[in-house]
Amino acid sequence: MNEKQNGPNPWANRKKLDGVKHIVAVASGKGGVGKSTVAVNIAAALAAQRQKVGILDLDVYGPSLPTLMGVQEQPQFIENKIQPILKYDLKLLSFGMLNPGNSAVIWRGPLVAKLVNQFFDDTDWGELDYLVIDLPPGTGDVQLSMVQRIVVDGVIMVTTPQDLALLDVQRGGNMFRKVNTPLLGIVENMSYFSCPHCGKQTQIFKGRGGEIESQRLDIPLLGKIALDPNLTQTSDEGVPEVVAHKDSEVSKEFLKIAEAIDERFTSIGR
């Protein structure tokens, strides 16, 4: 993965997507850390700040976007271009929207890579300030196909406080750096439980995973998301927490994360 290796440079043909200013990928080293929920709410928070935002769910084997956004319809094709579905001021696309009946996907890597490329080449996103890409967990074919195909302006790593999650996010962060893809920061999910009655914060999962990895990679800890039953409920209902409860503690944290992302690109002249 080193650009100084002999032979053709696999990263030389990366391109920008027409009409899309910034592409931000949301990744995790392992499943079960709430990455998709974080991705959806970051996108909704950016949209709440009057940004034009799209979400692309690239988790081919376990797409979450249709459930998290309450979408059942299939995208239309106009002049051989996929038209993302519009909901909550967000443009949405997921393999789960193109897979009737949510049947199991049993594909080898080359077919997955081909589908990823089609999502980039054959989708009409229009004009966007941000395209948020929800990646599958780990460091597999989808991630490599993406970084070889398009210019990703930054990656947000999602983790939880436990040491096990920390080890996995280390692998993911190292992989993106090896393929010359910038890391924007870390979001620590399920950081604590805040009692709705007394406001006391309790650490359900012990550890300082987000802080430790932030220091190791020398990137910001963008935010800490509480373990909140309301977030689980709104996700199951197909409404981002940022849309359902704009003034909640969790929503305010997502808005803070979105502001930090936008400030990062403003500071480098967009």
Secondary structure as the mmCIF struct_conf table of DSSP 4:
data_model
#
loop_
_struct_conf.conf_type_id
_struct_conf.id
_struct_conf.beg_label_comp_id
_struct_conf.beg_label_asym_id
_struct_conf.beg_label_seq_id
_struct_conf.end_label_comp_id
_struct_conf.end_label_asym_id
_struct_conf.end_label_seq_id
TURN_TY1_P TURN_TY1_P1 GLU A 3 LYS A 4
BEND BEND1 GLN A 5 GLY A 7
TURN_TY1_P TURN_TY1_P2 PRO A 10 ASN A 13
STRN STRN1 LYS A 15 LYS A 15
HELX_LH_PP_P HELX_LH_PP_P1 LYS A 16 LEU A 17
TURN_TY1_P TURN_TY1_P3 ASP A 18 GLY A 19
STRN STRN2 VAL A 20 ALA A 27
BEND BEND2 GLY A 29 VAL A 33
HELX_RH_AL_P HELX_RH_AL_P1 LYS A 35 ALA A 48
TURN_TY1_P TURN_TY1_P4 GLN A 49 ARG A 50
STRN STRN3 VAL A 53 ASP A 57
BEND BEND3 VAL A 60 GLY A 62
HELX_RH_AL_P HELX_RH_AL_P2 LEU A 65 LEU A 68
TURN_TY1_P TURN_TY1_P5 MET A 69 GLY A 70
BEND BEND4 GLU A 73 GLU A 73
HELX_LH_PP_P HELX_LH_PP_P2 GLN A 74 PRO A 75
STRN STRN4 GLN A 76 ILE A 78
TURN_TY1_P TURN_TY1_P6 GLU A 79 ASN A 80
STRN STRN5 LYS A 81 GLN A 83
HELX_LH_PP_P HELX_LH_PP_P3 PRO A 84 PRO A 84
STRN STRN6 ILE A 85 LYS A 87
TURN_TY1_P TURN_TY1_P7 TYR A 88 ASP A 89
STRN STRN7 LEU A 90 SER A 94
HELX_RH_3T_P HELX_RH_3T_P1 PHE A 95 MET A 97
BEND BEND5 LEU A 98 ASN A 99
HELX_RH_3T_P HELX_RH_3T_P2 PRO A 100 ASN A 102
HELX_LH_PP_P HELX_LH_PP_P4 SER A 103 VAL A 105
HELX_RH_AL_P HELX_RH_AL_P3 GLY A 109 ASP A 121
BEND BEND6 ASP A 122 ASP A 122
STRN STRN8 THR A 123 THR A 123
BEND BEND7 GLU A 127 GLU A 127
STRN STRN9 LEU A 128 ASP A 134
HELX_LH_PP_P HELX_LH_PP_P5 LEU A 135 PRO A 136
BEND BEND8 PRO A 137 GLY A 140
HELX_RH_AL_P HELX_RH_AL_P4 ASP A 141 ARG A 149
STRN STRN10 ILE A 150 ILE A 150
STRN STRN11 GLY A 154 THR A 159
BEND BEND9 PRO A 161 GLN A 162
HELX_RH_AL_P HELX_RH_AL_P5 ASP A 163 LYS A 178
TURN_TY1_P TURN_TY1_P8 VAL A 179 ASN A 180
STRN STRN12 LEU A 183 GLU A 188
BEND BEND10 MET A 190 MET A 190
STRN STRN13 PHE A 193 SER A 194
TURN_TY1_P TURN_TY1_P9 PRO A 196 CYS A 198
STRN STRN14 GLN A 201 THR A 202
BEND BEND11 ILE A 204 PHE A 205
BEND BEND12 GLY A 207 GLY A 207
HELX_RH_AL_P HELX_RH_AL_P6 GLY A 209 LEU A 217
TURN_TY1_P TURN_TY1_P10 ASP A 218 ASP A 218
STRN STRN15 LEU A 221 LYS A 224
HELX_RH_AL_P HELX_RH_AL_P7 PRO A 229 ASP A 236
TURN_TY1_P TURN_TY1_P11 GLU A 237 GLY A 238
HELX_RH_AL_P HELX_RH_AL_P8 GLU A 241 ALA A 244
TURN_TY1_P TURN_TY1_P12 LYS A 246 ASP A 247
BEND BEND13 SER A 248 SER A 248
HELX_RH_AL_P HELX_RH_AL_P9 GLU A 249 SER A 267
TURN_TY1_P TURN_TY1_P13 ILE A 268 GLY A 269
#
